[in-house]
Amino acid sequence: MQKGGAVYIMTNHRHTVLYTGVTNDLLRRVYEHRNKLNPNSFSTKYNLTKLVFFESFHSIDEAIAREKQIKGGSRKGKEDLINSMNPNWKDLWDEIREW
């Protein structure tokens, strides 16, 4: 049985850096980013602790394909995607914690 997946975008407090990732456990992965559990990672280096976008998928393969599509796009495309779901760029951490 295949496990579901999610694609997500993290940013810093000033929204100057965007990170697009994919995971089979969104809550765990965002927790890792927020708590800087990987000290040498890109997200730790740039203080990316704010979840501003995510999409859930039935399979990890679908999530990976979507991640590649998003990563292949421009910064403006990523900003438009975030604005379509989260126009105020609020941190969605509390929203996913309630799942």
DRENDO-384826 format. One record per residue: chain; residue in three letters; residue number from 1; x, y, z of N, C-alpha, C, CB in turn. Coordinates in steps of 0.001 Angstrom, whole numbers, plus 524288, in hexadecimal, padded with zeros to 5 digits. Glycine has a CB too. Layout:
! residues N
@lummar A&tordren ALA&dopa NUM&n.xx X&n.yy Y&n.zz Z&ca.xx X&ca.yy Y&ca.zz Z&c.xx X&c.yy Y&c.zz Z&cb.xx X&cb.yy Y&cb.zz Z $
...
END
This chain:
! residues 99
@lummar A&tordren MET&dopa 1&n.xx 80346&n.yy 7FB60&n.zz 80000&ca.xx 80000&ca.yy 80000&ca.zz 80000&c.xx 80374&c.yy 804E0&c.zz 80000&cb.xx 7FC46&cb.yy 7FFFD&cb.zz 804C3 $
@lummar A&tordren GLN&dopa 2&n.xx 80241&n.yy 80881&n.zz 7FC82&ca.xx 80549&ca.yy 80D5E&ca.zz 7FC33&c.xx 8036B&c.yy 81145&c.zz 80039&cb.xx 804EB&cb.yy 80FC1&cb.zz 7F6BB $
@lummar A&tordren LYS&dopa 3&n.xx 80729&n.yy 8141A&n.zz 80256&ca.xx 805FD&ca.yy 81821&ca.zz 80627&c.xx 80537&c.yy 81D4F&c.zz 80359&cb.xx 80A60&cb.yy 8188B&cb.zz 80A48 $
@lummar A&tordren GLY&dopa 4&n.xx 801EF&n.yy 820A5&n.zz 80583&ca.xx 8010F&ca.yy 825CC&ca.zz 80345&c.xx 805C7&c.yy 8294B&c.zz 803DD&cb.xx 7FC61&cb.yy 82856&cb.zz 805C3 $
@lummar A&tordren GLY&dopa 5&n.xx 80564&n.yy 82DF6&n.zz 801AD&ca.xx 809B0&ca.yy 831A5&ca.zz 801FF&c.xx 807B4&c.yy 83738&c.zz 801D8&cb.xx 80D8E&cb.yy 830B9&cb.zz 7FD99 $
@lummar A&tordren ALA&dopa 6&n.xx 80B55&n.yy 83AC2&n.zz 802B3&ca.xx 80A01&ca.yy 84052&ca.zz 80295&c.xx 80E99&c.yy 8435A&c.zz 80063&cb.xx 80889&cb.yy 8425C&cb.zz 8081D $
@lummar A&tordren VAL&dopa 7&n.xx 80D5C&n.yy 84790&n.zz 7FDB5&ca.xx 81144&ca.yy 84B50&ca.zz 7FC04&c.xx 81043&c.yy 85044&c.zz 7FF2C&cb.xx 81103&cb.yy 84C5A&cb.zz 7F5E8 $
@lummar A&tordren TYR&dopa 8&n.xx 81475&n.yy 85300&n.zz 80080&ca.xx 813D8&ca.yy 85787&ca.zz 803EB&c.xx 817E3&c.yy 85BAD&c.zz 8029A&cb.xx 81451&cb.yy 855EC&cb.zz 809AF $
@lummar A&tordren ILE&dopa 9&n.xx 816CD&n.yy 86079&n.zz 80448&ca.xx 81A7C&ca.yy 864CB&ca.zz 803AA&c.xx 81B46&c.yy 86750&c.zz 80900&cb.xx 8187C&cb.yy 868E4&cb.zz 7FF8D $
@lummar A&tordren MET&dopa 10&n.xx 82042&n.yy 867DC&n.zz 80A68&ca.xx 821D5&ca.yy 86A74&ca.zz 80F42&c.xx 8246D&c.yy 86F98&c.zz 80DD5&cb.xx 82597&cb.yy 866F0&cb.zz 81294 $
@lummar A&tordren THR&dopa 11&n.xx 8242E&n.yy 8735F&n.zz 81163&ca.xx 826DB&ca.yy 87852&ca.zz 8109B&c.xx 828DF&c.yy 87A51&c.zz 815DA&cb.xx 8232D&cb.yy 87C61&cb.zz 80E05 $
@lummar A&tordren ASN&dopa 12&n.xx 82BB7&n.yy 87E95&n.zz 815A0&ca.xx 82DA2&ca.yy 8810C&ca.zz 81A66&c.xx 829EC&c.yy 88578&c.zz 81BF1&cb.xx 8334F&cb.yy 88324&cb.zz 819A5 $
@lummar A&tordren HIS&dopa 13&n.xx 82B21&n.yy 8880D&n.zz 82032&ca.xx 827B7&ca.yy 88C2A&ca.zz 8224C&c.xx 826D6&c.yy 89096&c.zz 81E61&cb.xx 82A0B&cb.yy 88E60&cb.zz 82752 $
@lummar A&tordren ARG&dopa 14&n.xx 82ADD&n.yy 891ED&n.zz 81B65&ca.xx 82A6A&ca.yy 8964B&ca.zz 817B4&c.xx 828CB&c.yy 8949E&c.zz 81231&cb.xx 82F8D&cb.yy 89928&cb.zz 8176B $
@lummar A&tordren HIS&dopa 15&n.xx 827E5&n.yy 88F9E&n.zz 8116B&ca.xx 8261D&ca.yy 88D71&ca.zz 80C67&c.xx 82A19&c.yy 88E34&c.zz 8080A&cb.xx 820F6&cb.yy 88FF0&cb.zz 80AD3 $
@lummar A&tordren THR&dopa 16&n.xx 82F10&n.yy 88E68&n.zz 80950&ca.xx 83319&ca.yy 88F47&ca.zz 80557&c.xx 83510&c.yy 88A44&c.zz 802DB&cb.xx 8379F&cb.yy 89226&cb.zz 807B3 $
@lummar A&tordren VAL&dopa 17&n.xx 8343A&n.yy 885CC&n.zz 8056B&ca.xx 8360B&ca.yy 880C3&ca.zz 8036B&c.xx 83177&c.yy 87CFE&c.zz 80380&cb.xx 83ABD&cb.yy 87E9A&cb.zz 806B2 $
@lummar A&tordren LEU&dopa 18&n.xx 830F4&n.yy 879F1&n.zz 7FF48&ca.xx 82CEA&ca.yy 875EB&ca.zz 7FEFF&c.xx 82F78&c.yy 87099&c.zz 7FE5E&cb.xx 82916&cb.yy 876FE&cb.zz 7FA70 $
@lummar A&tordren TYR&dopa 19&n.xx 82D55&n.yy 86CB3&n.zz 800FF&ca.xx 82F2B&ca.yy 86753&ca.zz 80098&c.xx 82A81&c.yy 863DB&c.zz 7FF67&cb.xx 831FC&cb.yy 8658B&cb.zz 805B1 $
@lummar A&tordren THR&dopa 20&n.xx 82AE6&n.yy 860DA&n.zz 7FB36&ca.xx 826C7&ca.yy 85D33&ca.zz 7F9C2&c.xx 8289A&c.yy 857B3&c.zz 7FB0A&cb.xx 82558&cb.yy 85DB5&cb.zz 7F3DC $
@lummar A&tordren GLY&dopa 21&n.xx 82561&n.yy 854CC&n.zz 7FDC9&ca.xx 826CC&ca.yy 84F7D&ca.zz 7FF45&c.xx 8224F&c.yy 84BB8&c.zz 7FE92&cb.xx 828A3&cb.yy 84F5A&cb.zz 804D8 $
@lummar A&tordren VAL&dopa 22&n.xx 82387&n.yy 846B5&n.zz 7FF37&ca.xx 81FA8&ca.yy 8428D&ca.zz 7FEDA&c.xx 82095&c.yy 83ED1&c.zz 80367&cb.xx 81FFB&cb.yy 83FA1&cb.zz 7F975 $
@lummar A&tordren THR&dopa 23&n.xx 81C52&n.yy 83C8C&n.zz 80562&ca.xx 81CC3&ca.yy 83907&ca.zz 809D8&c.xx 81827&c.yy 8354B&c.zz 80A0D&cb.xx 81D20&cb.yy 83C22&cb.zz 80EEF $
@lummar A&tordren ASN&dopa 24&n.xx 818DE&n.yy 83106&n.zz 80CE7&ca.xx 81474&ca.yy 82D83&ca.zz 80DE0&c.xx 81214&c.yy 82E8C&c.zz 8133E&cb.xx 81632&cb.yy 827C4&cb.zz 80D74 $
@lummar A&tordren ASP&dopa 25&n.xx 81446&n.yy 8325A&n.zz 81621&ca.xx 8124E&ca.yy 833BB&ca.zz 81B55&c.xx 81321&c.yy 8399E&c.zz 81C1F&cb.xx 81527&cb.yy 83075&cb.zz 81FC3 $
@lummar A&tordren LEU&dopa 26&n.xx 80F56&n.yy 83CB8&n.zz 81A9A&ca.xx 80FDC&ca.yy 84267&ca.zz 81AAA&c.xx 810BF&c.yy 84483&c.zz 8202B&cb.xx 80B07&cb.yy 844E9&cb.zz 81850 $
@lummar A&tordren LEU&dopa 27&n.xx 80DEA&n.yy 8429E&n.zz 823F0&ca.xx 80E72&ca.yy 84481&ca.zz 82949&c.xx 81404&c.yy 843A6&c.zz 82B51&cb.xx 80A7C&cb.yy 841C1&cb.zz 82CDC $
@lummar A&tordren ARG&dopa 28&n.xx 8160F&n.yy 83EF8&n.zz 82A97&ca.xx 81B5A&ca.yy 83DC8&ca.zz 82C54&c.xx 81F61&c.yy 84124&c.zz 8298C&cb.xx 81C8F&cb.yy 8380D&cb.zz 82B74 $
@lummar A&tordren ARG&dopa 29&n.xx 81ECB&n.yy 841AD&n.zz 8246B&ca.xx 822B4&ca.yy 84481&ca.zz 82159&c.xx 822C2&c.yy 84A51&c.zz 822BD&cb.xx 821A4&cb.yy 843CF&cb.zz 81B7B $
@lummar A&tordren VAL&dopa 30&n.xx 81E39&n.yy 84CC1&n.zz 8234C&ca.xx 81E04&ca.yy 85245&ca.zz 824C3&c.xx 82026&c.yy 852FD&c.zz 82A4E&cb.xx 81856&cb.yy 85461&cb.zz 82460 $
@lummar A&tordren TYR&dopa 31&n.xx 81EFE&n.yy 84F54&n.zz 82DC5&ca.xx 82137&ca.yy 84F7C&ca.zz 8330D&c.xx 8272C&c.yy 84F86&c.zz 832C6&cb.xx 81F4B&cb.yy 84AC4&cb.zz 83655 $
@lummar A&tordren GLU&dopa 32&n.xx 82966&n.yy 84C40&n.zz 82F69&ca.xx 82F19&ca.yy 84C14&ca.zz 82ECA&c.xx 83135&c.yy 85154&c.zz 82CEE&cb.xx 830A7&cb.yy 847C2&cb.zz 82AEC $
@lummar A&tordren HIS&dopa 33&n.xx 82EA4&n.yy 853B6&n.zz 82924&ca.xx 83051&ca.yy 858E0&ca.zz 8273C&c.xx 82FF5&c.yy 85CF1&c.zz 82B9C&cb.xx 82CEF&cb.yy 85A9A&cb.zz 8227F $
@lummar A&tordren ARG&dopa 34&n.xx 82B8F&n.yy 85D1E&n.zz 82E30&ca.xx 82AA0&ca.yy 8611C&ca.zz 83237&c.xx 82E72&c.yy 860B1&c.zz 836C2&cb.xx 82513&cb.yy 860AD&cb.zz 83442 $
@lummar A&tordren ASN&dopa 35&n.xx 82FF8&n.yy 85BEF&n.zz 83803&ca.xx 8336C&ca.yy 85B0D&ca.zz 83C78&c.xx 8391C&c.yy 85A38&c.zz 83ADE&cb.xx 8318C&cb.yy 85664&cb.zz 83F8C $
@lummar A&tordren LYS&dopa 36&n.xx 83A30&n.yy 85B0C&n.zz 835E8&ca.xx 83F8B&ca.yy 85ADF&ca.zz 833D7&c.xx 8425E&c.yy 855D6&c.zz 83564&cb.xx 842A7&cb.yy 85F9B&cb.zz 835C7 $
@lummar A&tordren LEU&dopa 37&n.xx 83FC0&n.yy 85173&n.zz 83490&ca.xx 841EF&ca.yy 84C6A&ca.zz 83611&c.xx 84647&c.yy 84A8C&c.zz 8326D&cb.xx 83DAB&cb.yy 84867&cb.zz 8363D $
@lummar A&tordren ASN&dopa 38&n.xx 846AB&n.yy 84CE5&n.zz 82DDF&ca.xx 84AE7&ca.yy 84BB0&ca.zz 82A3B&c.xx 84E5F&c.yy 85082&c.zz 829CF&cb.xx 848BE&cb.yy 84A04&cb.zz 824B8 $
@lummar A&tordren PRO&dopa 39&n.xx 85252&n.yy 85102&n.zz 82D38&ca.xx 85545&ca.yy 855E3&ca.zz 82DBA&c.xx 85822&c.yy 857B2&c.zz 828CE&cb.xx 8591D&cb.yy 8554C&cb.zz 831F7 $
@lummar A&tordren ASN&dopa 40&n.xx 85957&n.yy 85435&n.zz 82536&ca.xx 85C26&ca.yy 855BF&ca.zz 82072&c.xx 85892&c.yy 8566E&c.zz 81BBB&cb.xx 86046&cb.yy 851BA&cb.zz 81F2E $
@lummar A&tordren SER&dopa 41&n.xx 8537F&n.yy 85669&n.zz 81C95&ca.xx 84FC9&ca.yy 856A0&ca.zz 8183A&c.xx 84EFD&c.yy 85C30&c.zz 81634&cb.xx 84A8F&cb.yy 85457&cb.zz 819E6 $
@lummar A&tordren PHE&dopa 42&n.xx 84D10&n.yy 85C83&n.zz 81177&ca.xx 84BB1&ca.yy 86179&ca.zz 80F03&c.xx 847BB&c.yy 8646C&c.zz 8125C&cb.xx 8497E&cb.yy 8608F&cb.zz 8097B $
@lummar A&tordren SER&dopa 43&n.xx 843D0&n.yy 8619F&n.zz 8144D&ca.xx 83FB3&ca.yy 8643C&ca.zz 81751&c.xx 841BE&c.yy 86674&c.zz 81C76&cb.xx 83B41&cb.yy 86071&cb.zz 81869 $
@lummar A&tordren THR&dopa 44&n.xx 84573&n.yy 863DE&n.zz 81EDC&ca.xx 847C9&ca.yy 865F1&ca.zz 823A7&c.xx 84B35&c.yy 86AA4&c.zz 82268&cb.xx 84B01&cb.yy 861B3&cb.zz 82678 $
@lummar A&tordren LYS&dopa 45&n.xx 84E55&n.yy 86A2D&n.zz 81E4F&ca.xx 851DC&ca.yy 86E72&ca.zz 81CCA&c.xx 84EE0&c.yy 87385&c.zz 81BD3&cb.xx 854F0&cb.yy 86CF1&cb.zz 817E1 $
@lummar A&tordren TYR&dopa 46&n.xx 84A56&n.yy 8732B&n.zz 81958&ca.xx 84755&ca.yy 877C9&ca.zz 817F6&c.xx 842A5&c.yy 878BB&c.zz 81B96&cb.xx 84577&cb.yy 8774F&cb.zz 8126A $
@lummar A&tordren ASN&dopa 47&n.xx 8426A&n.yy 875EE&n.zz 81FF3&ca.xx 83E6B&ca.yy 876B6&ca.zz 823F1&c.xx 838DA&c.yy 87622&c.zz 821C8&cb.xx 83F12&cb.yy 87C12&cb.zz 82662 $
@lummar A&tordren LEU&dopa 48&n.xx 83803&n.yy 871F7&n.zz 81ED5&ca.xx 832ED&ca.yy 87101&ca.zz 81C66&c.xx 82F82&c.yy 86DEA&c.zz 8202B&cb.xx 8338B&cb.yy 86E09&cb.zz 8171F $
@lummar A&tordren THR&dopa 49&n.xx 82C69&n.yy 870A8&n.zz 82321&ca.xx 82938&ca.yy 86E36&ca.zz 8272F&c.xx 8235E&c.yy 86F11&c.zz 8266C&cb.xx 82AD0&cb.yy 87042&cb.zz 82C71 $
@lummar A&tordren LYS&dopa 50&n.xx 821E6&n.yy 871AF&n.zz 8224E&ca.xx 81C71&ca.yy 8732B&ca.zz 82172&c.xx 81A2B&c.yy 8701B&c.zz 81CD6&cb.xx 81BFC&cb.yy 87922&cb.zz 82074 $
@lummar A&tordren LEU&dopa 51&n.xx 81647&n.yy 86CE6&n.zz 81DE2&ca.xx 81382&ca.yy 869FD&ca.zz 819D5&c.xx 80F6D&c.yy 86D94&c.zz 8176C&cb.xx 810EC&cb.yy 864ED&cb.zz 81C16 $
@lummar A&tordren VAL&dopa 52&n.xx 80FE4&n.yy 86EA4&n.zz 81254&ca.xx 80C34&ca.yy 8723A&ca.zz 80FD1&c.xx 808DD&c.yy 86FA9&c.zz 80B95&cb.xx 80F25&cb.yy 876BB&cb.zz 80D7B $
@lummar A&tordren PHE&dopa 53&n.xx 80A27&n.yy 86AC3&n.zz 80A2D&ca.xx 80728&ca.yy 8681A&ca.zz 80617&c.xx 807D8&c.yy 8623F&c.zz 806AE&cb.xx 808E2&cb.yy 869E9&cb.zz 8008E $
@lummar A&tordren PHE&dopa 54&n.xx 803AC&n.yy 85F5C&n.zz 8059B&ca.xx 8041D&ca.yy 859A9&ca.zz 80531&c.xx 7FF99&c.yy 85787&c.zz 801F7&cb.xx 80431&cb.yy 85717&cb.zz 80AAE $
@lummar A&tordren GLU&dopa 55&n.xx 80093&n.yy 85316&n.zz 7FF9F&ca.xx 7FC99&ca.yy 8501B&ca.zz 7FCCD&c.xx 7FD53&c.yy 84A66&c.zz 7FE4B&cb.xx 7FD04&cb.yy 850EC&cb.zz 7F6AF $
@lummar A&tordren SER&dopa 56&n.xx 7F90B&n.yy 847A2&n.zz 7FF21&ca.xx 7F936&ca.yy 84217&ca.zz 80075&c.xx 7F7CD&c.yy 83ECA&c.zz 7FBB9&cb.xx 7F580&cb.yy 840E4&cb.zz 80507 $
@lummar A&tordren PHE&dopa 57&n.xx 7FA12&n.yy 83A24&n.zz 7FB78&ca.xx 7F935&ca.yy 83694&ca.zz 7F71B&c.xx 7F849&c.yy 8310F&c.zz 7F920&cb.xx 7FDE2&cb.yy 836AE&cb.zz 7F350 $
@lummar A&tordren HIS&dopa 58&n.xx 7F5A6&n.yy 82DE4&n.zz 7F5FF&ca.xx 7F494&ca.yy 8287B&ca.zz 7F77C&c.xx 7F972&c.yy 8251D&c.zz 7F750&cb.xx 7F074&cb.yy 8262E&cb.zz 7F3F6 $
@lummar A&tordren SER&dopa 59&n.xx 7FD30&n.yy 8268B&n.zz 7F3F3&ca.xx 80200&ca.yy 82375&ca.zz 7F39E&c.xx 806BB&c.yy 8270A&c.zz 7F3CE&cb.xx 80214&cb.yy 82023&cb.zz 7EE93 $
@lummar A&tordren ILE&dopa 60&n.xx 80B09&n.yy 824EB&n.zz 7F5AE&ca.xx 80FE6&ca.yy 827E4&ca.zz 7F5D6&c.xx 811C3&c.yy 82918&c.zz 7F050&cb.xx 81421&cb.yy 824DF&cb.zz 7F8DE $
@lummar A&tordren ASP&dopa 61&n.xx 810AA&n.yy 825AD&n.zz 7EC9C&ca.xx 81240&ca.yy 826A7&ca.zz 7E72E&c.xx 80F9F&c.yy 82B8A&c.zz 7E4F9&cb.xx 810EF&cb.yy 821EA&cb.zz 7E3C0 $
@lummar A&tordren GLU&dopa 62&n.xx 80AAC&n.yy 82C4B&n.zz 7E63C&ca.xx 807E7&ca.yy 8310A&ca.zz 7E48D&c.xx 80A5C&c.yy 835DE&c.zz 7E70D&cb.xx 80205&cb.yy 830B7&cb.zz 7E5FA $
@lummar A&tordren ALA&dopa 63&n.xx 80BB6&n.yy 83574&n.zz 7EC0B&ca.xx 80E18&ca.yy 839D9&ca.zz 7EED9&c.xx 81366&c.yy 83B2D&c.zz 7EC88&cb.xx 80EA7&cb.yy 83896&cb.zz 7F4B3 $
@lummar A&tordren ILE&dopa 64&n.xx 8167D&n.yy 8373D&n.zz 7EB3E&ca.xx 81BAE&ca.yy 83821&ca.zz 7E8EB&c.xx 81B25&c.yy 83ACE&c.zz 7E3A1&cb.xx 81EB0&cb.yy 832E8&cb.zz 7E850 $
@lummar A&tordren ALA&dopa 65&n.xx 81760&n.yy 8390F&n.zz 7E07F&ca.xx 8168A&ca.yy 83B82&ca.zz 7DB62&c.xx 81505&c.yy 84140&c.zz 7DC06&cb.xx 81246&cb.yy 8388E&cb.zz 7D84A $
@lummar A&tordren ARG&dopa 66&n.xx 811B9&n.yy 84262&n.zz 7DFBA&ca.xx 81017&ca.yy 847CF&ca.zz 7E0B7&c.xx 814A5&c.yy 84B15&c.zz 7E2B6&cb.xx 80B8F&cb.yy 847F8&cb.zz 7E4AE $
@lummar A&tordren GLU&dopa 67&n.xx 817E3&n.yy 848DB&n.zz 7E61F&ca.xx 81C7B&ca.yy 84BA5&ca.zz 7E80F&c.xx 82008&c.yy 84D33&c.zz 7E384&cb.xx 81F84&cb.yy 84841&cb.zz 7EC07 $
@lummar A&tordren LYS&dopa 68&n.xx 820F8&n.yy 84994&n.zz 7DFF5&ca.xx 8244F&ca.yy 84ABC&ca.zz 7DB6D&c.xx 821FD&c.yy 84F16&c.zz 7D81B&cb.xx 82518&cb.yy 845D2&cb.zz 7D815 $
@lummar A&tordren GLN&dopa 69&n.xx 81CDC&n.yy 84F05&n.zz 7D782&ca.xx 81A2B&ca.yy 85316&ca.zz 7D482&c.xx 81AE1&c.yy 8586D&c.zz 7D720&cb.xx 81449&cb.yy 851C7&cb.zz 7D3F7 $
@lummar A&tordren ILE&dopa 70&n.xx 81A1A&n.yy 8589B&n.zz 7DC3C&ca.xx 81AA2&ca.yy 85D90&ca.zz 7DF19&c.xx 82048&c.yy 85F6E&c.zz 7DF00&cb.xx 818C0&cb.yy 85CF3&cb.zz 7E4CF $
@lummar A&tordren LYS&dopa 71&n.xx 823F3&n.yy 85BEC&n.zz 7E013&ca.xx 8297D&ca.yy 85D62&ca.zz 7E022&c.xx 82B56&c.yy 85F47&c.zz 7DACD&cb.xx 82CD0&cb.yy 858C4&cb.zz 7E1E4 $
@lummar A&tordren GLY&dopa 72&n.xx 828F6&n.yy 85D42&n.zz 7D6A9&ca.xx 82A70&ca.yy 85EC6&ca.zz 7D163&c.xx 8285D&c.yy 8641E&c.zz 7CFD0&cb.xx 8288C&cb.yy 85AC6&cb.zz 7CD98 $
@lummar A&tordren GLY&dopa 73&n.xx 824ED&n.yy 86636&n.zz 7D2E2&ca.xx 82293&ca.yy 86B43&ca.zz 7D1A9&c.xx 825B1&c.yy 86FCC&c.zz 7D3E4&cb.xx 81D0C&cb.yy 86B76&cb.zz 7D3B3 $
@lummar A&tordren SER&dopa 74&n.xx 823D3&n.yy 8746B&n.zz 7D2CC&ca.xx 8266C&ca.yy 87934&ca.zz 7D491&c.xx 824E3&c.yy 87A7B&c.zz 7DA33&cb.xx 8250B&cb.yy 87DD1&cb.zz 7D0EE $
@lummar A&tordren ARG&dopa 75&n.xx 827B9&n.yy 87E11&n.zz 7DC76&ca.xx 8264C&ca.yy 87FF3&ca.zz 7E1AE&c.xx 820D9&c.yy 8825A&c.zz 7E182&cb.xx 82A5B&cb.yy 88400&cb.zz 7E3B7 $
@lummar A&tordren LYS&dopa 76&n.xx 81FAC&n.yy 8855C&n.zz 7DD6E&ca.xx 81A7E&ca.yy 887BC&ca.zz 7DCF1&c.xx 81643&c.yy 88388&c.zz 7DCE4&cb.xx 81A28&cb.yy 88B17&cb.zz 7D7F3 $
@lummar A&tordren GLY&dopa 77&n.xx 8174A&n.yy 87F4C&n.zz 7DA31&ca.xx 81386&ca.yy 87B01&ca.zz 7DA1B&c.xx 8128D&c.yy 878C3&c.zz 7DF81&cb.xx 81566&cb.yy 876BC&cb.zz 7D681 $
@lummar A&tordren LYS&dopa 78&n.xx 816BB&n.yy 8783B&n.zz 7E28E&ca.xx 81632&ca.yy 87658&ca.zz 7E7F0&c.xx 81328&c.yy 87A4E&c.zz 7EB40&cb.xx 81BA7&cb.yy 8754E&cb.zz 7EA61 $
@lummar A&tordren GLU&dopa 79&n.xx 81462&n.yy 87F4A&n.zz 7EA98&ca.xx 81185&ca.yy 88357&ca.zz 7ED7D&c.xx 80BBC&c.yy 88349&c.zz 7EC0B&cb.xx 813DE&cb.yy 888C9&cb.zz 7EC65 $
@lummar A&tordren ASP&dopa 80&n.xx 80A86&n.yy 882AB&n.zz 7E707&ca.xx 8050E&ca.yy 8826F&ca.zz 7E54E&c.xx 8024B&c.yy 87DBB&c.zz 7E7C1&cb.xx 804BD&cb.yy 88223&cb.zz 7DF43 $
@lummar A&tordren LEU&dopa 81&n.xx 80502&n.yy 87954&n.zz 7E7FC&ca.xx 802D2&ca.yy 8749D&ca.zz 7EA59&c.xx 8019F&c.yy 8757F&c.zz 7F01D&cb.xx 80697&cb.yy 87000&cb.zz 7E9B5 $
@lummar A&tordren ILE&dopa 82&n.xx 80557&n.yy 877D2&n.zz 7F2EA&ca.xx 80487&ca.yy 87908&ca.zz 7F873&c.xx 7FFF1&c.yy 87CD0&c.zz 7F90C&cb.xx 80990&cb.yy 87B63&cb.zz 7FAE6 $
@lummar A&tordren ASN&dopa 83&n.xx 7FFE9&n.yy 880EF&n.zz 7F5EE&ca.xx 7FBBF&ca.yy 884E0&ca.zz 7F648&c.xx 7F659&c.yy 88296&c.zz 7F530&cb.xx 7FCD2&cb.yy 8894F&cb.zz 7F27B $
@lummar A&tordren SER&dopa 84&n.xx 7F60F&n.yy 87E99&n.zz 7F1E1&ca.xx 7F0FD&ca.yy 87C3F&ca.zz 7F09D&c.xx 7EEAD&c.yy 8794F&c.zz 7F547&cb.xx 7F18D&cb.yy 87889&cb.zz 7EBF5 $
@lummar A&tordren MET&dopa 85&n.xx 7F203&n.yy 8773A&n.zz 7F8A5&ca.xx 7F035&ca.yy 87438&ca.zz 7FD2C&c.xx 7F095&c.yy 8775C&c.zz 80236&cb.xx 7F35D&cb.yy 86F33&cb.zz 7FDB3 $
@lummar A&tordren ASN&dopa 86&n.xx 7F46C&n.yy 87AC0&n.zz 80281&ca.xx 7F5CB&ca.yy 87D4B&ca.zz 8076C&c.xx 7F785&c.yy 882ED&c.zz 8064C&cb.xx 7FA34&cb.yy 87A32&cb.zz 80A54 $
@lummar A&tordren PRO&dopa 87&n.xx 7F3E2&n.yy 8865B&n.zz 804CA&ca.xx 7F557&ca.yy 88BA0&ca.zz 80307&c.xx 7F821&c.yy 88EF4&c.zz 8071E&cb.xx 7F092&cb.yy 88E70&cb.zz 80149 $
@lummar A&tordren ASN&dopa 88&n.xx 7F776&n.yy 88DB8&n.zz 80C17&ca.xx 7FA27&ca.yy 890B0&ca.zz 81033&c.xx 7FF44&c.yy 88E27&c.zz 811E7&cb.xx 7F69B&cb.yy 8914B&cb.zz 814E6 $
@lummar A&tordren TRP&dopa 89&n.xx 8009D&n.yy 889DF&n.zz 80F6D&ca.xx 8056C&ca.yy 88700&ca.zz 810A2&c.xx 805C1&c.yy 885B2&c.zz 8166E&cb.xx 80A39&cb.yy 88A2B&cb.zz 80EFA $
@lummar A&tordren LYS&dopa 90&n.xx 80158&n.yy 88443&n.zz 818C0&ca.xx 80171&ca.yy 882CD&ca.zz 81E48&c.xx 803F6&c.yy 87D69&c.zz 81ED1&cb.xx 7FBCD&cb.yy 882D1&cb.zz 820AB $
@lummar A&tordren ASP&dopa 91&n.xx 8061B&n.yy 87C66&n.zz 82363&ca.xx 80882&ca.yy 8775C&ca.zz 82484&c.xx 80425&c.yy 87357&c.zz 82526&cb.xx 80C08&cb.yy 877A2&cb.zz 8298A $
@lummar A&tordren LEU&dopa 92&n.xx 8045D&n.yy 86F26&n.zz 82223&ca.xx 80045&ca.yy 86B2F&ca.zz 8222B&c.xx 80166&c.yy 866C3&c.zz 82604&cb.xx 7FF97&cb.yy 868F7&cb.zz 81CBB $
@lummar A&tordren TRP&dopa 93&n.xx 80557&n.yy 86760&n.zz 8293B&ca.xx 806CF&ca.yy 8635C&ca.zz 82CFF&c.xx 80233&c.yy 861C0&c.zz 83073&cb.xx 80B4D&cb.yy 8654A&cb.zz 83063 $
@lummar A&tordren ASP&dopa 94&n.xx 7FF76&n.yy 8657C&n.zz 832AD&ca.xx 7FB11&ca.yy 8642C&ca.zz 83619&c.xx 7F6CF&c.yy 86131&c.zz 8332E&cb.xx 7F8C8&cb.yy 86920&cb.zz 83880 $
@lummar A&tordren GLU&dopa 95&n.xx 7F617&n.yy 86293&n.zz 82E4A&ca.xx 7F21F&ca.yy 85FE2&ca.zz 82B1E&c.xx 7F377&c.yy 85A1F&c.zz 82A6B&cb.xx 7F195&cb.yy 86284&cb.zz 825BE $
@lummar A&tordren ILE&dopa 96&n.xx 7F852&n.yy 858DF&n.zz 82938&ca.xx 7F9A2&ca.yy 85357&ca.zz 8285E&c.xx 7FA21&c.yy 8505C&c.zz 82D7D&cb.xx 7FEB7&cb.yy 852E1&cb.zz 8254B $
@lummar A&tordren ARG&dopa 97&n.xx 7FB4E&n.yy 8530A&n.zz 831BD&ca.xx 7FBB2&ca.yy 85066&ca.zz 836D8&c.xx 7F672&c.yy 84E49&c.zz 8389D&cb.xx 7FDD8&cb.yy 85424&cb.zz 83AFA $
@lummar A&tordren GLU&dopa 98&n.xx 7F239&n.yy 8507C&n.zz 836AF&ca.xx 7ECF3&ca.yy 84EDC&ca.zz 8383E&c.xx 7EAFB&c.yy 84A1C&c.zz 83534&cb.xx 7E92E&cb.yy 8535C&cb.zz 83783 $
@lummar A&tordren TRP&dopa 99&n.xx 7EDFE&n.yy 84829&n.zz 8318E&ca.xx 7EC4D&ca.yy 8439F&ca.zz 82E6F&c.xx 7EBB8&c.yy 83EDA&c.zz 831BE&cb.xx 7F01E&cb.yy 84285&cb.zz 82A0F $
END
